[in-house]
């Protein structure tokens, strides 16, 4: 144990330095997002992310929203574990037959007024999977969708802009 601690002490920190300045586009979108959330949701927007059968590419970008670079929580957005606490459902992937009833139940458990955003090309139009014996295709084939964020997968900044777009309408 002491040998490991000694090695850590001798090696020191080997992480990269923080970037000199923040991305101005990210800060601008974040400020607009904070204003829209303050206007419509009294300062806090709760999102429940639902994977309806995706390849997990969109989920990786959604998870990046919570990392130290994007840090979407500083703009008043947080992810919740229960649809009963959510204001917005962020759905990814084409809706598989097996996830259709779970997605409907999640939507019904979300309190009014609820917003539904289809994130990614698969959620928007079915993507490569389309409609088949195993897939219902786009989220709009199962639920009423308020906004679509295109991309395969959409970048974290595009996700923030899509959420901002739905708040401005």
N, C-alpha and C positions, 0 to 999 in steps of 0.2 A: 504494500500500500504506500509506504513512504517512498519507494522507488518511483512509482507512478506520479505521485505529487511532486517529487523533485524534478522529474522530466517535464511536467506541465509548467513548473516554475521557470525552468531554464528555457523552454521553448517560447513562452510568452503568447501574446495574441497573434494569430495568423489570419485574421479576417481582413476583408477589403475595407478601405476607408469609405465613408458615406459620400455620395455625390455632392459636388459643391453647391449646386442650386436645385431646387425642385423643378419639375416639369411645369412650365407656365400653363400649358393646355390643361393638364390635370388639375392644377389649382383653380383655374377658371371654371372648369366643369364642376369641380367640387363646391365652389362657392355658390354657383347657380343651383346645384343640387340641394345645398343647405338651405337656401332661401325658399325653394319650392317645398321642401319638407316642412319648414317652419310655417309656411302659409297654409298648407293643407293638412298636416299631421301633427301640429303643435310641437315640432322639433325632433320627432323620432319616427322613422319608417321601419317597420318590422317585415322582413322578407322570409318566406318559407320556400326553400328550393326543393323542387320535386324532380327526380330523375324518372322519366316515363319509359325508359328503354334505350338510353343513349350509349355511345361508345366511351363516355367519360371525358372526352376532350373538352367539352363545355364546362364540366364540373371543375376541371383543373384551372380554367380561367376564372371561374366564379370564386374558387378558393383563393386565387391570387388577389382578389379584391381585399382580403383581410390581411395580406402580408404587410410588412413594414413600409414598402414603397407606396402602395396605393392607399392603404389604411382607410377604408371607406367608413369606418366607425366614427372618424373625426368629423365627418360630414352629416352624421345623424342617422346612418343606415346600419342596421344590425340584423343578423340572421337568427331566427328562432327555430326551436325544435318542434314546436306544435303549431298546426294550422290555426288553432283556436286563438293564438296570440298574434297572427300575421295580418298585415294589411295588404300584402302583395304576394302572389304565387309566381315564382320564377320557374317555369317548366322547361326542361331540356329533353331532347330526344324525340323520336317518333313514338307515338303512344302504342305500346305493344298491347296485344289482346289481353294478356295477363295483368297489365297495369291499368287498364281502362277503368275498372270498378274502383280500384284504390285511388286513382286520380279524381274520379267523381266524388268519392267520399271525402277526400281532402278538400276539394272545392266547396262541398256542402258544409264542412266543419269550419271553414274560414268565415268570420263574421262580415256582415255587410257594413260599409261598402267595400267590396273586395276588388282587387285588380289582378288580372292575369296577363303575364308576359311570356311569350314564346321565345326562348333564347336559342339561337343557332338555326342553321338551315334545316336540320331534321325536324325541329319543333315547328318551323315555319311552313314547310311544305312536304315533309316526309323524307327529304334528302335522298340519299341513295336507296333507302329502304322503301319509300313510297307506301302505297297501300297494298297489302298482300294478305294471305291467310293468317299471318302472325302479327300484322301491324295495321293499326287504324290510320296511320299516316300522321298528318299534321295535328297539332293540339286543337286547332279550330274545328276539326271534325268531331271532337268530343266535348269541348268546353267553349264558351264565348271568350275570345281573346281580345284584350284591349290594346296590345302593342306587340310588335314583332321586332326582334333584334337579329338582323341577318349576320351571317359569318359562319365559317367552319374551321375552328370555333371562333366566336367573336372575342376580341381582345378585352381585357378588363376595362380599358378606356371606352370602348364601344358599348360595353355593358352599362357603364355609368351614364353615357350619353343616351342610351335607350331608356333607362329609368328616368332620366331627366325629361326626355321627350314625353313620357306618359304623364308626368307631373304637370307639364305645361299645357296639356290638352284639357 
